[in-house]
Amino acid sequence: MRLILWKPLYLASLLALTLTNDARAESSIFSKYTLEQAKLQAQKDDKVLLMDFTASWCPPCKRMEATTWVDVEVMNWVKENAIAVQFDVDKEEKASETMRIEAMPTVILFTPKSSREFGRKVGYMSAPDLLRWLKEAKGDKGHSSTQTTEQSTSGNLDVWSHINKARETSNAGKNEEALAEYVWLWNNLSTSDETERDLRKGLIPFEAKKLLTIYPPAKAKFIELREAAEKADKRGDWIILNGMLSENGRTVAWFDKIKVDPKQRDVIRKHFKALETVLFSENRWADAATYLYVDPLESLKEIHKEAEALKAPRPNTEISKDFDPLPSMVLLLYGTYVGAGRDADAKKIEDECLRLDDTPAMRTGLANMAKGMKSAREQQQKKAIKPAGK
């Protein structure tokens, strides 16, 4: 279960002080096309498709509309190179859901011929920042306006161009090219930038895993990367690579060696998130409850604190008004205790979750997790009894 990282919502009082319904600055660069019409027009004109997702209550969006989108250089670039459309997330819920909009403002770029996403930026951007990103993402370096990432593999292009190149070549059976792209992404995605770090931990391992199962050179290359990570004591990378190679057993074996050593508690804490996922997926619920969480209510308190922090004000992004991260964030904790058969602790977690957030989403999430984990626990118990009955 991968948690989506959302950006926080400003206080309503701030909106009342700074915005009115008439504050929106219209930019002539945005057409009135629907999502599908915009895609077709971009293909017809052989232009990049640019989508801007905004909201009437979003201060950073308003700042972009009043400054960035009406900047002469930005407008000229967009008119020459792109079909641009703007969507209000409250009025265009279907488009927002289709494009997996997590925070506003979000700007997305698509290639003209295949309509594949190759660039995404979340948060306020000044005119110079937006223009620089648009040109780099499209590959403009004094070339003609028709040159897009479909025709270029320059290493300084936006990472989404490499992601889409990896997808396209993999789907086309060009395994060697796909491998080169996934290796580039693994080696070049930043571990300090939040968005790129999430891609490196989540999307890239998920998408590359298929290639590793069908193309032996890819598996050999990522085994090599795993060995290098272990040699450099990059345990977090090593754990991710074990998962990509379908060898979580290595991670579990390593965990079994260190879990009872008090000196290794800091190591376990450092890799908590990765270990949480591995132990849960490998049905090691008792170990997770014993060595990861230790105190279930204290763990829940930390999760709640993290969920609240996701909603704390930041200057450059907004989230959806009904954003509630807690129901999805508590499920691994709750499911672990149900799976481990520690029903009393699981009940305490459930009660505290409902005290903190008694919503339909929370109740449904807890109920579904309890049902699934009880079934999984029964299956584990049956497997454990079988040898004795022979």
Rosetta blueprint (number, residue, H / E / L):
1 M L
2 R L
3 L L
4 I L
5 L L
6 W L
7 K L
8 P L
9 L L
10 Y L
11 L L
12 A H
13 S H
14 L H
15 L H
16 A H
17 L H
18 T H
19 L L
20 T L
21 N L
22 D L
23 A L
24 R L
25 A L
26 E L
27 S L
28 S L
29 I L
30 F E
31 S E
32 K L
33 Y L
34 T L
35 L H
36 E H
37 Q H
38 A H
39 K H
40 L H
41 Q H
42 A H
43 Q H
44 K H
45 D H
46 D L
47 K L
48 V E
49 L E
50 L E
51 M E
52 D E
53 F E
54 T E
55 A L
56 S L
57 W L
58 C L
59 P H
60 P H
61 C H
62 K H
63 R H
64 M H
65 E H
66 A H
67 T H
68 T H
69 W L
70 V L
71 D L
72 V H
73 E H
74 V H
75 M H
76 N H
77 W H
78 V H
79 K H
80 E H
81 N H
82 A E
83 I E
84 A E
85 V E
86 Q E
87 F E
88 D E
89 V L
90 D L
91 K L
92 E L
93 E H
94 K H
95 A H
96 S H
97 E H
98 T H
99 M L
100 R L
101 I L
102 E L
103 A L
104 M E
105 P L
106 T E
107 V E
108 I E
109 L E
110 F E
111 T L
112 P L
113 K L
114 S L
115 S L
116 R L
117 E E
118 F E
119 G E
120 R E
121 K E
122 V E
123 G L
124 Y L
125 M L
126 S L
127 A H
128 P H
129 D H
130 L H
131 L H
132 R H
133 W H
134 L H
135 K H
136 E H
137 A H
138 K H
139 G L
140 D L
141 K L
142 G L
143 H L
144 S L
145 S L
146 T L
147 Q L
148 T L
149 T H
150 E H
151 Q H
152 S L
153 T L
154 S L
155 G L
156 N L
157 L L
158 D L
159 V H
160 W H
161 S H
162 H H
163 I H
164 N H
165 K H
166 A H
167 R H
168 E H
169 T H
170 S H
171 N H
172 A L
173 G L
174 K L
175 N H
176 E H
177 E H
178 A H
179 L H
180 A H
181 E H
182 Y H
183 V H
184 W H
185 L H
186 W H
187 N H
188 N H
189 L L
190 S L
191 T L
192 S L
193 D L
194 E H
195 T H
196 E H
197 R H
198 D H
199 L H
200 R H
201 K H
202 G H
203 L H
204 I H
205 P H
206 F H
207 E H
208 A H
209 K H
210 K H
211 L H
212 L H
213 T H
214 I H
215 Y L
216 P H
217 P H
218 A H
219 K H
220 A H
221 K H
222 F H
223 I H
224 E H
225 L H
226 R H
227 E H
228 A H
229 A H
230 E H
231 K H
232 A L
233 D L
234 K L
235 R H
236 G H
237 D H
238 W H
239 I H
240 I H
241 L H
242 N H
243 G H
244 M H
245 L L
246 S L
247 E L
248 N H
249 G H
250 R H
251 T H
252 V H
253 A H
254 W H
255 F H
256 D H
257 K H
258 I H
259 K L
260 V L
261 D L
262 P H
263 K H
264 Q H
265 R H
266 D H
267 V H
268 I H
269 R H
270 K H
271 H L
272 F H
273 K H
274 A H
275 L H
276 E H
277 T H
278 V H
279 L H
280 F H
281 S H
282 E L
283 N L
284 R L
285 W H
286 A H
287 D H
288 A H
289 A H
290 T H
291 Y H
292 L H
293 Y H
294 V L
295 D L
296 P H
297 L H
298 E H
299 S H
300 L H
301 K H
302 E H
303 I H
304 H H
305 K H
306 E H
307 A H
308 E H
309 A H
310 L H
311 K L
312 A L
313 P L
314 R L
315 P L
316 N L
317 T L
318 E E
319 I L
320 S L
321 K L
322 D L
323 F L
324 D L
325 P L
326 L H
327 P H
328 S H
329 M H
330 V L
331 L H
332 L H
333 L H
334 Y H
335 G H
336 T H
337 Y H
338 V H
339 G H
340 A L
341 G L
342 R L
343 D H
344 A H
345 D H
346 A H
347 K H
348 K H
349 I H
350 E H
351 D H
352 E H
353 C H
354 L H
355 R H
356 L H
357 D L
358 D L
359 T L
360 P H
361 A H
362 M H
363 R H
364 T H
365 G H
366 L H
367 A H
368 N H
369 M H
370 A H
371 K H
372 G H
373 M H
374 K H
375 S H
376 A H
377 R H
378 E H
379 Q H
380 Q H
381 Q H
382 K H
383 K H
384 A H
385 I H
386 K H
387 P H
388 A H
389 G H
390 K L
